[in-house]
Amino acid sequence: MVEGYCMKCKEKREIKDAKQVKMKNGRDAINGVCIKCGTKMFKIGKLE
């Protein structure tokens, strides 16, 4: 699983339903939701 920082929990958490997206500037990013609180999460980088 992919890990990211949850702004609501203020901790690093796993990203549930992680999917690869492209930002407007062409960089790769990962979108998903926090496994604990359900808040949207966003991380810059490629999905492994």
N, CA, C and O of each residue as an XYZ file, in Angstrom:
192
protein
N       0.829     -1.192      0.000
C       0.000      0.000      0.000
C       0.875      1.257      0.000
O       2.055      1.222      0.348
N       0.259      2.353     -0.399
C       0.950      3.637     -0.470
C       0.666      4.410      0.815
O      -0.453      4.390      1.328
N       1.684      5.087      1.327
C       1.543      5.875      2.537
C       1.611      7.353      2.212
O       2.394      7.775      1.360
N       0.784      8.144      2.896
C       0.792      9.585      2.727
C       0.424     10.248      4.035
O       0.082      9.570      5.004
N       0.491     11.582      4.072
C       0.187     12.329      5.289
C      -1.264     12.775      5.264
O      -1.693     13.450      4.329
N      -2.024     12.399      6.293
C      -3.429     12.814      6.412
C      -3.484     14.141      7.170
O      -2.999     14.238      8.297
N      -4.073     15.153      6.550
C      -4.145     16.476      7.167
C      -5.126     16.516      8.335
O      -4.974     17.343      9.234
N      -6.116     15.649      8.339
C      -7.097     15.629      9.413
C      -6.571     14.865     10.632
O      -6.703     15.335     11.762
N      -5.977     13.689     10.406
C      -5.429     12.863     11.498
C      -4.089     13.394     12.003
O      -3.685     13.099     13.128
N      -3.392     14.187     11.160
C      -2.058     14.717     11.465
C      -1.035     13.600     11.647
O      -0.124     13.708     12.467
N      -1.196     12.510     10.862
C      -0.281     11.376     10.911
C      -0.128     10.781      9.525
O      -0.936     11.032      8.631
N       0.939      9.975      9.357
C       1.106      9.224      8.115
C       0.176      8.023      8.170
O       0.154      7.282      9.152
N      -0.597      7.839      7.093
C      -1.540      6.726      7.010
C      -1.474      6.102      5.628
O      -0.949      6.695      4.686
N      -2.015      4.894      5.521
C      -2.123      4.249      4.222
C      -3.203      4.959      3.407
O      -4.185      5.457      3.957
N      -3.005      4.998      2.085
C      -3.976      5.599      1.187
C      -4.832      4.481      0.600
O      -4.334      3.614     -0.117
N      -6.132      4.512      0.915
C      -7.068      3.512      0.409
C      -7.542      3.924     -0.987
O      -7.691      5.114     -1.263
N      -7.775      2.961     -1.852
C      -8.234      3.211     -3.229
C      -7.292      4.157     -3.970
O      -7.739      5.052     -4.687
N      -5.990      3.953     -3.794
C      -4.985      4.812     -4.438
C      -5.027      4.639     -5.948
O      -5.079      3.519     -6.456
N      -5.005      5.767     -6.663
C      -4.964      5.707     -8.124
C      -4.007      6.765     -8.650
O      -3.850      7.838     -8.067
N      -3.371      6.431     -9.768
C      -2.392      7.305    -10.416
C      -3.125      8.400    -11.191
O      -4.053      8.107    -11.946
N      -2.717      9.652    -11.011
C      -3.281     10.789    -11.752
C      -2.150     11.662    -12.273
O      -1.008     11.536    -11.832
N      -2.462     12.539    -13.203
C      -1.501     13.523    -13.729
C      -1.969     14.911    -13.312
O      -3.146     15.244    -13.443
N      -1.033     15.719    -12.806
C      -1.354     17.099    -12.460
C      -1.323     17.947    -13.729
O      -0.861     17.486    -14.773
N      -1.814     19.184    -13.642
C      -1.853     20.086    -14.795
C      -0.478     20.320    -15.406
O      -0.353     20.484    -16.620
N       0.558     20.336    -14.562
C       1.917     20.585    -15.053
C       2.593     19.320    -15.591
O       3.752     19.371    -16.004
N       1.878     18.176    -15.592
C       2.404     16.955    -16.168
C       3.057     15.995    -15.187
O       3.424     14.882    -15.565
N       3.208     16.404    -13.938
C       3.830     15.526    -12.938
C       2.846     14.444    -12.499
O       1.631     14.636    -12.543
N       3.395     13.303    -12.074
C       2.576     12.205    -11.580
C       2.195     12.442    -10.125
O       2.946     13.055     -9.367
N       1.016     11.948     -9.744
C       0.551     12.078     -8.372
C      -0.366     10.905     -8.034
O      -0.772     10.149     -8.917
N      -0.687     10.762     -6.756
C      -1.543      9.687     -6.273
C      -2.715     10.311     -5.511
O      -2.520     11.176     -4.657
N      -3.923      9.866     -5.827
C      -5.140     10.305     -5.145
C      -5.744      9.121     -4.410
O      -5.603      7.981     -4.853
N      -6.422      9.377     -3.283
C      -7.098      8.327     -2.545
C      -7.748      8.895     -1.297
O      -7.932     10.107     -1.176
N      -8.097      8.007     -0.362
C      -8.717      8.440      0.891
C      -8.000      7.793      2.072
O      -7.394      6.729      1.937
N      -8.074      8.440      3.220
C      -7.470      7.941      4.458
C      -8.238      6.699      4.922
O      -9.467      6.663      4.863
N      -7.496      5.677      5.387
C      -8.158      4.445      5.816
C      -8.914      4.618      7.133
O      -9.827      3.847      7.426
N      -8.540      5.627      7.931
C      -9.170      5.797      9.236
C     -10.339      6.783      9.213
O     -11.422      6.469      9.705
N     -10.124      7.988      8.639
C     -11.167      9.024      8.716
C     -11.898      9.274      7.402
O     -12.949      9.915      7.402
N     -11.364      8.781      6.273
C     -12.044      8.945      4.991
C     -11.774     10.261      4.285
O     -12.406     10.553      3.270
N     -10.841     11.068      4.801
C     -10.480     12.333      4.181
C      -9.704     12.080      2.887
O      -8.923     11.131      2.808
N      -9.917     12.923      1.874
C      -9.173     12.795      0.633
C      -7.699     13.041      0.898
O      -7.331     13.932      1.664
N      -6.850     12.228      0.246
C      -5.403     12.377      0.387
C      -4.776     12.520     -0.991
O      -5.287     11.984     -1.975
N      -3.663     13.247     -1.055
C      -2.970     13.530     -2.297
C      -1.484     13.460     -2.039
O      -0.990     14.033     -1.068
N      -0.762     12.756     -2.911
C       0.689     12.638     -2.753
C       1.335     12.773     -4.119
O       0.893     12.144     -5.080
N       2.382     13.591     -4.214
C       3.107     13.754     -5.456
C       4.088     12.600     -5.587
O       4.840     12.310     -4.657
N       4.081     11.944     -6.733
C       4.970     10.825     -6.999
C       4.248      9.733     -7.756
O       3.034      9.789     -7.951
N       5.011      8.734     -8.183
C       4.419      7.626     -8.940
C       3.929      6.538     -8.009
O       4.439      6.369     -6.902
N       2.937      5.805     -8.471
C       2.417      4.642     -7.758
C       3.339      3.467     -8.048
O       3.601      3.160     -9.211
N       3.832      2.806     -7.008
C       4.756      1.687     -7.199
C       4.011      0.451     -7.612
O       4.621     -0.597     -7.820
